[in-house]
Amino acid sequence: MKNLLLLLLFLSFGNSLFAQDPIENTEEPKKPPIELYKIISADRDTTYVDTSLSVQKEYKFNYLRRDQFELLPFSNVGQPYNSLAYSFDKLNLKPLFVAQSHHFNYMDVGDMKYYNVPTPLSELYFKTAFEQGQQLDAFFTVNTNEQFNFSIAYKGVRSLGTYQNILTSSGNFRFTTNYTTKSKRYKVRAHIAAQDILNEENGGLPANSIDLFVNDDPEFNDRGRIDVNFEDAENLLKGLRFYADHEYELISQRDSTKYNVLAIGNRFSYEEKSFLYTQDAPYESYGDSYENANLRTKTTLEDFNVQGYARLENSLLGTISAFAGYTDYNYGYNSVLILDEGRITNRLQGNLIQFGAGYKKQYRGFELSGKGAINISGDYDANYLQGAASFSFDEDNKVEASATIHSVAPNFGYQLYQSDYVNYNWQNSFENVKRQELKFEFQSRKLLNASVSYTGIDDYTYYSIKENDSTPTPQQFGDRVDYLKVKVQKELRYGKFALDNTVLFQQAVSGEEVFNVPQIVTRNTLYFQDEFFKKALFLQTGVTFKYFTEYNMNAYDPVLAEFYVQNDQKLGGFPLLDVFLSAKIRQTRIYFKWEHFNQLFKSTNDQFSAPGYPYRDAVIRFGLVWNFFL
């Protein structure tokens, strides 16, 4: 609440600072068109601020600020998400960091936004959490002149949760800036991101507590009274990144029908990441430990990247680009471990030299695009190649087909890990994970939106518990994983009523023993919308039904902060019903939701987010998104 009051005070000050003097000008200033408040993505795609209210906005009103259709949250906001489906969008050329289950809310370079606005703009996101705490995402941006913009934002979450020792606390600070000369030939943009994601860990519920939960024992409706496996552990993911990208147009020729542009540029980024796991005393089920108290393991990564690139934009040829890059990485620990089986090193460090190119061309509704890159030097071989072709029949109908080939080394955590727990120490030399994907998409406002993808993965890496072991270790699958995914979305309207439907069918055609997914995931929202009080209030209210079929749901390990494959327990097959009411008054959207209300009408609880981790109980939550155009 303190952060919210400080933000409101800041916004009030900003309003006074940028407002016109009422004595000198008594006329109310006219707000510029909303299309002039531009949002620029990392890929230089431009959209504008959208203050409308829709059911799609309701889906995105959550901790991640994006649609969670393919995710299953844990009981407390800010905890990990179990995956109900998979998308393979990352085209990385080096291994990823550890603790990937804690990266859902971690903002990478591609997640950053830049702005260009005619007047100061701010946005306030607020939503209640569980027990003590709240979510807040506050943002402010301003152009000091037509060429220079900066923005500052902070996303903070703190929630105690309903079970013992699952407090979450996270902070995402972002500062961005971009500048363009009056000639528009030189452009620079940069950002700073400082992030921390803290999770207390309790290891889930023991067997006797699971029985109390499933049988809905009324003495334990207060979830804080249920025993958990331990109450003395926590992990912390932190990151600090500096990024800059600037370019100069050597040739800059543009008119209404033709263009010819040649630009050269340079990108730079430096990022430090760390993951810390601490526990006051060892937990017996995790095996022996090197310490009898105060277990502490810190994993670090230093990542430096620099790129030089060139881009040719020509009205006849299209856009051709190429880059050469250098990466220096340093991952690991501060100690070397000597075991009977051998020596486990403390560092994986080295450098990579990369080269890549891309192409894009539009012509009468057709668009061809392609990009590829390869590590030409260094300890890790990696490459990717992606091509796509699309055709727009008109503004409402579009088809696209794409193919992707990607080969990269497994995440650092599969290769090297150290811990005070004996079982959590390893050094592996795995083959590259090789992925091939074919994808077809169809988008139509009048018909439906659909996508079909078929993905093949060779040398798939995963965590699992071997026979006679009690903790997960990294494995590499010797056979092939083939994954089919079909997703369809369609909204039906009748007067002031609408039914929004999303259905996902998926199956591991091969490799199902290591790649577990529910066969069907569906979400159906029936809602009513109308305007009231002379169109001063726009309201939407309805109910959302979500369901996924039973399957061998991945389990969660708090020491690694990773999910692992298990084939002993099927979970899922339960409905999730939410009742919502959303309203828009000018630039303010207000949200009320009764989450998982059907849980109140069940005699037993069989709803889990992962084995041993119950899904959240029924709860009423409130929040808002408020834009200020100063």
N, C-alpha and C positions, 0 to 999 in steps of 0.2 A: 504494500500500500504506500510505503514511503516513496518508492520509485515512481508510482503513478502520480503522487502529489507534486513531486519535483518536475515531472514531465509537463504537467498542466501549467505549473508556474513558468516553465521555460517557453511553452507555447504562447502563454499570455504576454510574456515579455517580447517574444518574436512578433506577435501581432501588433504590439505598440510600436515596435521598431520599424516595421515595414509599412505600416498603414499611413495613409495620407493625413495631413493635418486638417481636422474638420473645420478649423477657423478659416484656413486659406481656401479650402475646396469643400463646399457643402454637398456636392453631388456624390452619390455613392459610386465608387469606381466599378467599371464593368469588368467582370472576370473574362479573361481570354478563353477561346475555345478549348475544350478538353483535349482535342487532338494535339495541341501544342505542348502538353505535358508529357514528354517523351521518355520512354524507358528503353535502354539500349542493353542488349544481352552481351555476354562474352563473345559470341559469334557475330556481333554487330547487327543483329536483327533488331528492328525498332518496332515497339508497340507504344501505346499510350495508357495513361491512368484510366482505370475503369471503376466507376463508383456504382455500377448497377448491382441489382440483387437478382440472383438466379439460384436454382437448385445446385448447379455446379459450384457456385461460391459457397454454398452450405457444406458441400463435400470437403471443401478445402479449409473450412474453419476449424483448424486443429493445430496441434503442437508443431507439425512439420510444415504447415501452410500449403499442403498439396493433397491431392486425392489419395486416400488410403485404401482403395478398393482391394489391392493385392497384398495388403499387410494386415496383420493381426496384432493389436497392441497388448502389452502386459497390463497388470492391474493399476499401475500408477503412471501418470503422464511423465514422460522423460525417460522411461525405461526402454529396453530394446523392443523391436518388432519381429515377430515371426513372419516368414514369407509364405504367402499362399500361392504365389506365382513368381516367375523370374523373367527379367528383361536384361539383356546383355548389351548395354549401351556404352560401357567404358572401353575405349580403345587405347589402353595404356601400354607403354613400351618398357616399363620397369615394374617390379613387384609392388603391391600395395602394402600398407602398414598393417599392424596387428589390430585386434579388437574391432573387427569390421561391424559387429552388431551395434556398436556405439557410434557409428558414422552416419546414421540416418539423418541426424541433425547437424552434422559437420559440413560446413559450406566450403566447397572446393572452388578453384578458379572459375570453373564453368558455371557456378551458381551465383556469381557476383553480378550485380546490376549497376549500370551507370545511367545518368539522368541529364536531361536538358529541359529546363522549365522556364516559362516567361515570368512567373512570380514564385515566391517561396511556397513550398509544398511540404506538408507533414502528414503522417499517418500514425494512428494509435490503434494497436491491436491489444485487446484484453480478454482473458477468459479465466474463469474460476478453475481451480485444480482440485485435488483430493485432500480433504482435511485441511491442514494449515498450508497456506501458500497461494500463489497465483501465477498466471502466465502474462507476460507483457512483451510486446514487440513495438518499439517506438522508433520512428524514422523522420528525418528532416533533410530537405535538400533545397538549394538555392543557386541561382545563377548570379554571380556578382556583376557580370556583363553578358553579352550575347555569346562570348567565346568560352567563358570559364564557369564551370559548375563544380560544386562539391556536395557530398551527402554524408551524413553521419547517422548510424543506427545501432540500436542495442536490443537484443532479444534475450530476455531473462526468464527463467523458469525455476520455481522452487515449490516442491510439493512433498508433504510428509507421507502420504499414502495411507492405506487402511490396514496393512499388515505390518508386522514388526520389521524394523531395519530395512526399509525400502525407500528412504528419503532420496529424492532426486534434486539436483541443483545444477543448472547450466547457464552459461552466458556466451552470447555471440556478439562481439563488437565488430562493426564494419565501418570503415571510412573509405569513400571512393572520391575520385576527382577526375575530370576530363577537361581538356583544353583544345581549342581549334583556333588557328590564326584566322584573321579576317579574310585572307585569300583562300582559306580552307585547304591549303596544301600541306600544312603540318598539323598533326594530331597526336595527342598524348593522353593516355588514361592510366590510372594507377589505383591501387587499393591496399589497405592494411586490414588484416583480419586477425583478431585475437579471440580464441575460443577455448572454453573449458566445459567438460561434461562429466559431472560427478554422480555416481550411483552407489548408494549403500546396497550391499548384497546380503541375502539371507539364505541362499542355496535352495529356496523353495520349501515346500511342506514335506515333513516326514510322513511315513505311511499312516500313522494313527491320526494325524491332522487331516490327511486327505480323506479318510473315512468320515471324520466330523464334517468336513466341507461337503462331500458328496451327499451325505444323508441329511444335510441341512439342519443340523442340531441347533435348536433355538438358543441354547446357552452360548453359542459362538457366533451369533449374528453380528456381534462386535468383533470384527476380524482381528483386532489387536490382541485378543485373548487366545488366538490359535498359535500353538507352538510352531516355530520354524526351525530349520536345520542349524542355523547359527545366527548370531546377532552382533558380530564383531568385525565384519569385512566391508571393504569399499574399494572401488576402482575409479580412477580419474584419467580421462583423456584430455590432453591439452595440445593446443597448436597456436603458432604465431607465424604469419605469412606476410611478406612484402612482395608486391607485384607491380610491374610497370610495362607498358607497351606504347611505343611511339613510332610514327612513320612519317615519311615525307614523299609527296608526289612529285617525281621528277618531270613527268608529263601530266598535264591536267587540262584536258580538252573535253568540254561537255556542252551540248546544246540540246534542243528539244527532241531531236531524232537520233543523234549519234554521240558516242563518247569514246574517248581513247585516253586511258589513265595508266601510268606506270608508277608504282609506289615501291619504296624500300622501307624496311622497318626492323625493329629490334624488340624482343621481349626478354624480360628478366624476372625471375622469381626466386625467393629464398624462403624456405619454410622449415621450422623446427617443430617436431611432434614428439610427444611422450605419452606413455601409458603406464600408470602406477597401480599396482595391486597391493593392498595392505590387509593384514588380519592379525588380531591380537593373539590368537592361539590356533594351532593347527586343527583342522577338521578331520576326524578319523577316516571318513569315507574317501578322502583324497589321497590316502596312503601316508607313508613316512615323510618326514620333513627334516631339513637340515637345521632348523631352528625350533626351539621349544616355545618361543613367544616372539611377538612382534615380527611376523613375517612381512617381508617387503621386497617387491620386485619391480624394477623400473626399466622399461624398454624405451629407447630413444631412436629418433631418426633425424638426420640433417640432410636436407635436399636442396641443391642449388641447380638452377636451370637457366640457360641463356640460349636464345635463338636469334638468328638473322634470317630475314625472309624478303621475298620480292613478290609483287602481284601485278599482273597485267589485266586490265579490264578493257575490252574492246567490243564495240557493238556488233561486229561480225564474228569474231572469234569466241567471245564469251569471256569468262574469268579464268585465268591460269595463274597458279601460285606455286611457290616452292620455298622450302626452308631447310636450313642446316642448324643443328642444335648440339649443345654440350650439356651433360648432366653429371654432377658429382654427388654421390650419396654416401652416407655413413650411418649404418643401422647396427644396433646391438646393445651391449651391456658393458659394465665396467669390470667384469671378472671373467677369468677362464675357469672352466669346470673340468676336473680330471676324474674320470670314472673308470671302473674296471674294464668297461667295454671300449674305452677310448677317450680322447680329449674333445671337449666341446668348446669351440672358439668363442670369443666374445664379440667379434665384429664381422659384418659383411660390408665391405666398403670398396669403392672403386669409381670408375667414371664410364660414361657412355657417349658415343658420338652418333647422332641420328641424322637422317635425311628423309624428307617427305615432299610430296607434291599433291596438288588438287586441281580440279577442273569443274566448272559450272557453266551451263549455257541454257538460255531460255529462247524459245522461238514458237510463237503462235500457240500458246497453251502447253507446249512440250517443255520439259526441263530435264536435262541430263546433268548428272553430277558424279564425281568420283574423287576419292582421296586415298592416299597410301603413305606409309612410312616404314622405316626399317632402322634397326640398330646396326651400323656398319662397323662399329668398334666397341669393345668392352667385354665384360664377363657375362653379360646376359644377351642371348640372341632373342630378338623379338621383331615382329612385323605385323602390319595389318593392311588390308586392301578392301575398300568398300566402294561399290558402284550402285547408282540408283537412277531410275527413269520414271518420270511422272507425266501425267497429262491432265489438264484442267478443262473439262467440257465447258464450264462456265464458273461463276463465282460460288455456286453451291455444290458442285460435283467435281470430284478429283479422284484419280487412281494413281497408285505408286507401287513400283516393284523395286526391291533392293537385294543385294547379295553382299555378304561380309565374310572375310577370312581373317582370323586373328590368332596369333601365336605369342604367348608371353609366359615368363617364369611364374610359378605359384607365388602367392603372397609371402612376405618375409616371415610371417609367423609359422608357415609350414616348413620353412627351411631351417630356421634357428630360433630356439626359445629357451629361456632360462627361468627358473623359479625356485623358491625355497622348498617347494614340494618336489620330492625326488622324481615322481612320475612325470612331471611337467618340464623335463629337460631333454632336448633332442637337437640334432643337427642332421639334416637330410640333403641329399642331392637328387632332386626330382627332375623329370623331363618337363619340357614346356607343356602348358595346357593349350591345346589346339582346338579352335572353335570355327565351325562353318555354319552360316545362317542364310536362309532364304526367307524373304518376308514380302507379303502382299498386303496393301492397305487400300480401302475404299472409303471415301468420305462423301456423304450426301446429306444436306440439311432436310430434304424431303423424304428420302428413303431410310437410310441407316448408315452408321459408321461401323466398319468391320476391319479386322486385321487377322491374318493367318501367317504364322511363322513356323519354320521347321529348323531346329538347331541340332547339329551334331557336335559332340565334344569328345575328343580323344585325350587320354591321360588326365582325366578329371580328378582334381584333388579335393579332399573333404576331411572332416574330423569324424572319428567314430571310436567306440570302445571295443577293443579286441576281446576275444573270449578269454576268460579268467582274469581280465583286468577290470579296474573300477573307474578309470578316468580316460577321457578321450585323447587320442593321439592322431597326428596327420597320416593320411593314407592317400595312395594314388591308384585309381581304378585302372586295371589292365585292359578291360574291354571298352567298348564305345557306349556313350550315352546319347540317345536320340530323344529329342523333346519336341512334341507338337503342342502348339498353343493357338487356340481360336477364340477371338473376343468380338462380341457384337454389342452395339449400343443403339438404342432407339427410344425416342420419346414420342408418346401418343398424346394428343390434345383433344379435348372436347369442351368447348366453352371456356369456363374459368378453372376447369380441372385438367390435370395432366398426370400421366404415368410414365416415369422415366425408368427404363430397363437396361441393365448391363448384365450380360451372361458370358462367362468364360468357361470354355471346355479345354482341358489339357491332359496330356498323358506322356509318361516316359515310355516310349515305344520299346526302348532297350535301356538297360542299366537302372531299372526301377529299384533295385536293392540299395542303391547309393544316392538316388535322386527322387526323393519323395515329394509328391504334390497331390492336393485334392483334385479329383477328376473334374468337379464342377464347382464354380464359385458364381453366385448370383446376387445382384442387388436390385431391388425394385422399390421405387419411391412413388407413392400416390399422394398428390398434394393439390391444394386449392390456392389460387392467387387472385388478388383484386386490389383496386385502389379505393381509398376512403378519404373523407374530409377534403373534398374537392381536389383530389389527387395529391394531397400533402403527405399521405401515408400509403406506401405500397407494402402489402403483406402477403406472405406465403406460409402455409401451415400444412402439415401432412405427417405421414408415417413412412419410415424406411425399413424394409425387410432385407436382411443379408443372411446368406446361408452358404456353407461350404460342406462338401461331403467328407465323410470320415476317412482318415488316412494315417499313416505312420508319421506323425508330426515330429519335426526336428526338436531335439532337446537343447537346453541352454546350459552352458558351463561358465560360472562367474569368474574363475581364475583366468581363463583365456578371453572372456567376454566374446565368445563365439558360439554359434549353434553347431550341433553335431548330429550325425545320422543315427537314428535308432529304429529298429524294426520289431520291437517287443510290445509296443502299446499303440493302439489306434485311438486317436482323439478326433474331435470335430463332429460333424453331423448334427449341429445344433443351430437354431435360428437366433439372430440378433435383431431385435426390434427397437427402433428409436422413434420417439414422437418429437417433432420440432415445430417451432414457430419463429419465423424470421420477418423482420420489418425494416423498411428503409424510409428514413426521414431526411430529406435533402442529401447530404453526403455521408450520413451515418447509417450503418447497417447494424441492427441489433438481433442477437441470436439467443433463443432459449431452446434447450434440448433435454428431454428425459431419456437418457441413454439406457439401453438394455432393460427397458421396463418389463419385458416378459419374464425376467428372472424372478419377479415377485410372485408369479403364478405357478411356479414349479415346485413340486414336492421334493425333488432331488436336484443336485447340482452336478452336471457332467460337463461343465464348460471350462476348458483350460486353454491358456495361451501357449503352453509348452508343458511337457510332463513335469508334474509337481508344482506348476505355477498357475493358480486359478485366474480365470478371466475376471474382469472388473464387474462389481455388482451394479445394480440399478442405481442411478444417480441423476439428479437434476443439475444442469450446468447452464451458466449464463455468460455472455460475452458480447463484445462489440468491435467493429472496425470503423474508425472515425477519421475522415480526411479533412484537413484544413487547407484551404486555398487562401493564402495571406495576401 
